[in-house]
């Protein structure tokens, strides 16, 4: 089927909106350049600004990013128990998210994929 662009889906059975985000097939090859070009810091700064900017809308979401040296962004935590995890199919999979927290974690993951794709085009 090929790669899908990151997007949001409506899960009717849950009545919520969730991010549907896969990494580029060659993302492992892109990670070293992502790190060396300051990508981790760029995504971290985006998450900090999002964390601060959402406070008036949803309350401070308490965003935490977990990075792996070889695999890149592995986990985005928002709040006490929700987040996006990178699964073994190289897709971000939600757990305990609602629409608001899915929009927040999805925004971070989409920007992360965007940065990887920019490197791929170089």
Backbone bond lengths (Angstrom), bond angles and torsions (degrees), N, CA, C in turn:
res aa  C-N    CA-C-N  psi(-1)  N-CA   C-N-CA  omega(-1)  CA-C   N-CA-C  phi
1 X - - - 1.450 - - 1.519 111.91 -
2 X 1.328 118.32 -27.87 1.457 120.83 179.31 1.520 111.58 90.43
3 X 1.304 114.23 178.09 1.463 120.66 -177.07 1.530 110.88 -72.97
4 X 1.317 115.53 147.42 1.457 122.38 175.48 1.516 108.49 -107.14
5 X 1.313 115.30 144.76 1.453 119.08 171.04 1.522 108.74 -72.68
6 X 1.328 117.90 144.04 1.459 119.71 175.97 1.522 109.81 -59.56
7 X 1.319 115.92 138.91 1.457 120.41 179.59 1.524 109.22 -157.89
8 X 1.317 115.55 175.59 1.461 121.51 176.67 1.516 108.90 -109.42
9 X 1.329 115.51 147.01 1.464 121.25 177.55 1.525 108.40 -124.10
10 X 1.302 115.31 155.77 1.457 121.20 174.13 1.521 107.32 -101.05
11 X 1.316 116.06 117.24 1.466 121.36 178.51 1.525 107.15 -91.78
12 X 1.305 114.92 98.15 1.467 120.76 -174.22 1.522 112.27 -58.64
13 X 1.349 117.00 -39.91 1.463 120.34 -178.36 1.525 113.11 -64.55
14 X 1.346 116.87 -22.08 1.463 120.83 177.55 1.523 111.96 -106.71
15 X 1.332 116.39 -15.03 1.460 120.10 -177.83 1.514 112.81 67.30
16 X 1.318 116.47 31.69 1.466 122.01 -175.82 1.525 110.60 -132.98
17 X 1.316 115.20 161.46 1.461 122.67 174.39 1.525 107.46 -101.84
18 X 1.345 116.37 133.57 1.466 121.43 179.70 1.519 110.98 -131.26
19 X 1.318 115.58 151.14 1.460 121.63 175.81 1.522 109.58 -75.90
20 X 1.327 116.38 140.86 1.464 122.96 175.12 1.526 105.90 -123.06
21 X 1.330 116.53 96.32 1.466 121.20 -168.57 1.517 110.55 -132.09
22 X 1.327 115.17 120.47 1.465 122.66 174.18 1.521 108.63 -111.20
23 X 1.320 115.71 148.88 1.458 120.34 176.15 1.527 109.70 -84.69
24 X 1.337 116.78 156.17 1.470 119.12 174.90 1.528 109.88 -57.72
25 X 1.325 117.04 146.93 1.471 120.99 -178.01 1.519 112.35 -54.50
26 X 1.315 117.86 -36.12 1.464 121.84 -176.90 1.529 112.36 -98.17
27 X 1.331 118.02 25.78 1.463 119.94 -173.98 1.521 113.00 -58.62
28 X 1.327 118.50 -32.43 1.468 119.90 -179.67 1.525 111.23 -63.03
29 X 1.319 117.11 -32.84 1.464 121.07 176.77 1.525 111.94 -71.27
30 X 1.321 117.29 -24.68 1.464 122.49 -176.67 1.521 113.50 -86.96
31 X 1.326 116.87 -21.18 1.468 121.48 -173.49 1.533 113.02 -58.72
32 X 1.349 120.97 -46.33 1.465 118.58 -179.40 1.529 112.72 -57.72
33 X 1.308 117.96 -42.70 1.467 120.47 179.66 1.527 110.22 -70.82
34 X 1.325 117.12 -35.36 1.460 121.13 175.97 1.530 109.75 -56.72
35 X 1.326 116.22 -49.49 1.468 120.04 179.04 1.524 111.73 -64.29
36 X 1.334 117.21 -46.71 1.470 119.73 -175.56 1.524 112.82 -68.56
37 X 1.324 117.53 -22.15 1.466 120.28 179.05 1.530 112.49 -91.19
38 X 1.328 117.44 6.44 1.461 120.98 178.15 1.518 113.97 84.53
39 X 1.314 117.42 17.00 1.464 121.03 -178.53 1.512 113.84 -60.96
40 X 1.325 116.60 -40.99 1.469 119.79 -179.70 1.528 110.06 -60.88
41 X 1.320 116.55 -43.71 1.465 120.68 179.55 1.530 110.89 -66.09
42 X 1.327 116.68 -38.41 1.460 121.37 179.84 1.533 110.69 -63.73
43 X 1.330 117.05 -46.33 1.463 120.72 179.13 1.531 109.99 -68.09
44 X 1.326 117.04 -37.60 1.463 120.70 176.65 1.520 111.86 -61.54
45 X 1.320 116.69 -42.26 1.473 120.90 178.17 1.531 110.48 -66.18
46 X 1.334 117.12 -40.79 1.461 120.55 176.73 1.530 110.22 -59.26
47 X 1.331 116.81 -45.44 1.467 121.17 179.55 1.527 111.01 -62.83
48 X 1.335 117.88 -40.55 1.475 120.70 178.36 1.529 110.89 -62.81
49 X 1.328 115.95 -44.08 1.467 119.07 179.58 1.526 111.30 -66.03
50 X 1.307 116.45 -39.52 1.460 121.11 177.43 1.522 109.87 -64.19
51 X 1.307 116.66 -43.21 1.462 122.28 178.35 1.527 110.37 -57.43
52 X 1.325 116.69 -47.37 1.462 121.21 -179.66 1.525 111.67 -71.45
53 X 1.333 116.93 -38.77 1.456 121.01 -176.89 1.511 114.49 -72.34
54 X 1.312 118.13 -23.61 1.467 121.82 -178.60 1.519 112.88 -85.16
55 X 1.323 116.70 -10.62 1.462 120.37 -173.94 1.528 111.89 -56.13
56 X 1.326 118.06 -40.72 1.465 120.37 -179.00 1.523 112.62 -73.84
57 X 1.341 117.64 -23.56 1.462 120.60 -178.98 1.523 112.52 -89.02
58 X 1.324 116.81 -51.07 1.464 121.23 -171.82 1.522 113.29 -121.20
59 X 1.303 117.77 1.00 1.453 120.31 -167.52 1.524 107.40 85.20
60 X 1.290 117.46 158.02 1.467 119.89 -177.49 1.523 109.54 -63.55
61 X 1.359 117.94 120.39 1.462 119.79 -174.35 1.524 115.72 -77.12
62 X 1.327 119.11 -9.46 1.472 122.22 -179.90 1.529 111.74 54.48
63 X 1.310 115.52 64.28 1.465 122.74 -178.83 1.526 109.69 -79.01
64 X 1.326 115.72 132.93 1.466 122.41 174.73 1.520 107.76 -131.13
65 X 1.339 116.01 130.37 1.460 121.99 177.75 1.518 109.04 -104.95
66 X 1.329 116.77 136.13 1.466 121.58 175.88 1.524 107.72 -115.65
67 X 1.335 115.04 125.05 1.457 121.91 -176.31 1.519 110.84 -112.02
68 X 1.317 116.07 146.65 1.455 123.96 172.28 1.522 107.13 -114.65
69 X 1.323 116.16 137.34 1.461 120.64 -177.19 1.528 112.41 -56.20
70 X 1.316 117.54 -39.90 1.467 121.44 -175.76 1.527 114.31 -97.22
71 X 1.326 117.16 -30.96 1.466 120.41 -174.76 1.525 114.03 -100.78
72 X 1.325 117.68 -8.23 1.459 120.20 -179.72 1.517 112.28 81.18
73 X 1.322 116.27 -142.98 1.459 121.90 -177.13 1.528 109.91 -70.12
74 X 1.320 115.49 117.40 1.471 121.63 -176.84 1.517 113.53 -103.48
75 X 1.322 115.95 -29.89 1.457 118.45 -171.53 1.520 109.96 -154.47
76 X 1.324 115.33 138.08 1.457 122.48 173.52 1.527 106.12 -122.15
77 X 1.318 116.19 114.52 1.459 121.22 177.97 1.521 108.46 -98.99
78 X 1.307 115.44 139.12 1.463 120.38 173.33 1.523 106.97 -138.24
79 X 1.303 115.25 123.80 1.460 120.05 -177.61 1.510 111.73 76.12
80 X 1.313 115.06 -163.73 1.457 120.53 -173.49 1.525 113.82 -73.82
81 X 1.340 118.38 -33.89 1.459 117.61 -172.59 1.525 114.85 -141.91
82 X 1.312 118.85 2.62 1.462 120.25 -176.36 1.510 112.50 -100.37
83 X 1.320 115.35 159.39 1.447 117.84 176.29 1.511 113.73 173.33
84 X 1.321 113.91 -178.39 1.465 123.92 172.95 1.517 107.01 -118.43
85 X 1.326 116.19 130.74 1.462 121.90 177.06 1.511 109.33 -117.08
86 X 1.326 116.55 141.41 1.452 120.88 172.80 1.524 107.72 -76.06
87 X 1.337 117.14 120.76 1.455 119.84 -178.63 1.529 111.18 -94.19
88 X 1.321 117.53 -177.03 1.468 121.27 -176.04 1.528 112.97 -75.50
89 X 1.331 117.53 -3.54 1.468 121.62 174.80 1.530 110.76 -101.32
90 X 1.335 115.93 12.36 1.464 123.31 179.78 1.524 112.35 60.50
91 X 1.316 114.40 39.65 1.457 122.61 175.75 1.523 108.01 -123.90
92 X 1.324 115.42 149.50 1.455 118.93 173.34 1.519 108.30 -84.43
93 X 1.323 114.92 128.14 1.460 122.50 -176.52 1.524 108.71 -117.06
94 X 1.327 116.19 130.50 1.464 119.80 -176.70 1.526 111.78 -81.57
95 X 1.314 114.99 153.22 1.456 121.08 168.37 1.527 108.45 -146.81
96 X 1.313 114.52 129.43 1.465 122.87 177.07 1.530 113.40 57.41
97 X 1.324 116.87 38.13 1.455 120.38 177.48 1.519 110.10 -106.31
98 X 1.314 115.24 149.69 1.452 122.72 168.57 1.516 107.54 -108.55
99 X 1.299 117.14 -174.56 1.460 120.31 -178.21 1.525 111.81 -59.73
100 X 1.324 117.97 -48.60 1.468 120.30 -176.94 1.524 111.62 -61.37
101 X 1.331 116.44 -48.25 1.461 119.08 -178.08 1.529 111.39 -71.23
102 X 1.322 117.48 -28.36 1.459 120.40 175.76 1.525 110.60 -68.34
103 X 1.322 116.99 -38.00 1.466 119.99 177.14 1.530 110.80 -63.56
104 X 1.322 116.45 -39.08 1.469 121.13 -179.95 1.529 110.54 -67.58
105 X 1.330 117.44 -52.01 1.469 119.82 -178.62 1.523 110.76 -67.09
106 X 1.328 116.80 -35.86 1.459 120.62 178.29 1.518 112.00 -63.86
107 X 1.325 117.11 -38.97 1.466 120.61 178.49 1.532 110.65 -60.86
108 X 1.310 116.44 -41.30 1.471 120.29 179.37 1.525 110.27 -67.30
109 X 1.324 117.15 -48.70 1.467 121.01 -178.41 1.527 111.55 -62.74
110 X 1.328 117.57 -39.06 1.467 120.47 178.52 1.530 110.32 -64.91
111 X 1.315 117.58 -42.03 1.475 119.61 177.28 1.520 111.08 -64.56
112 X 1.318 117.34 -36.16 1.464 121.68 177.04 1.530 110.17 -62.25
113 X 1.311 117.46 -48.52 1.472 121.52 178.03 1.525 110.01 -61.77
114 X 1.319 116.85 -40.02 1.461 121.26 177.93 1.536 110.79 -57.45
115 X 1.321 116.56 -45.64 1.471 120.50 179.20 1.525 111.52 -64.65
116 X 1.324 117.42 -39.77 1.476 120.04 177.11 1.520 110.76 -63.22
117 X 1.324 116.96 -42.16 1.469 120.29 -179.38 1.528 111.58 -67.65
118 X 1.324 117.93 -32.59 1.469 120.67 175.27 1.518 110.20 -62.70
119 X 1.320 116.80 -42.31 1.468 121.34 178.44 1.519 110.06 -65.20
120 X 1.304 116.45 -40.28 1.470 120.69 -179.46 1.531 111.26 -60.82
121 X 1.313 116.88 -33.74 1.469 121.19 -178.20 1.528 112.64 -78.23
122 X 1.326 117.30 -17.79 1.472 120.67 -178.49 1.510 111.85 -70.14
